[in-house]
Amino acid sequence: MKQDILVPFDGSANATEALRVAIDMAKAFNEKIVLLNVQPSYETPHTKRFFSQSQIDDYRNQMADEAIQPGDDILKQSGVGFMTKIRVGDPREQICKEARADNAEGAACKDLGMRLIVMGSRGLNAVLGSVLGSVSMGVLHNAPCPVVIVPYSC
């Protein structure tokens, strides 16, 4: 059975606002939150030439930890059950894979995966004047579950 709420989190104000909405939903549904950060792979011919795989992995983990920390702090104060996850690759693709339970245990079962995705309308790479960012638009078009887009109000 689908359960839990997926919150893609990059540390932006929009993501923080979405997390606050997700916390209220998690309390109402009595479910936990999966806080997901997606990092770029950084594995290009140029980076591999100058950095070891270990250095790339360490940098990626450091960036993910820095992005997730504010959300982790908010969740600890909320009393809602949660877990944090890191994925590597294209954010649109990785968010949808996480929502579908694309892993060894859940890929074959349509009843597994997230109940819904709650995300901000734009992340750190926001283009001024656009209503939805490319990640939120991509997730809307490909998500296997309902998606709640939370606008950020200044």
Summary of the structure (lengths in Angstrom):
residues: 154
radius of gyration: 15.6
end to end distance: 37.0
largest distance: 50.1
contacts: 473
relative contact order: 0.23
helix: 44%
strand: 18%
